[in-house]
Amino acid sequence: MYQTLLRLYNGGKGKLTEAGLKKAVTLGWITAAEYKQITGEDYSA
């Protein structure tokens, strides 16, 4: 799932938003650490 979300986010230029990534963390699809790897920002709910 991490690779898919990373591709969809595409450094903020893709179809996936930061809000979508935060939802992925709450659903357990990625961890907060993976969120930080994708966005470069710390996860906060």
N, C-alpha and C positions, 0 to 999 in steps of 0.2 A: 504494500500500500504506500509505503514511503516514496518509492520511486515514481509511482503514478502521481501522487500529490506534488512532488517536486517538479515533475514535468508540467503539470497543469498550472502551478503557480508561476513558474518561469521567471523568477526574479521580480515578481510583481507585475509582469507584463502579460501573463496568461489569463485564462478564464477563471481561475480560482483566486478568491480574495483572501485577505488575512482573516476575515470573519469566518470564512469557510474552513480555513486551517484550524482556527480555534475550536470550531465545532468538531473537527476530526479528532482533536485531542480529547474533548469531552466524551466522544464516542469510543475512545480507546483505539482508534486506528493508528495513531502515532503518539509518541511520548512528547512531553514538554521539551526535552532535549532535542528531539528531532524537529520540533517546531522552530527552535532556535537555529538549528542548522539550515533550515529552509529559508527562514525570513531574516535571520541575523539579529533578531530581537528576542528578549526574554518573553516567555509565555506568562500572561496574566489573565485570569478568568474574567 
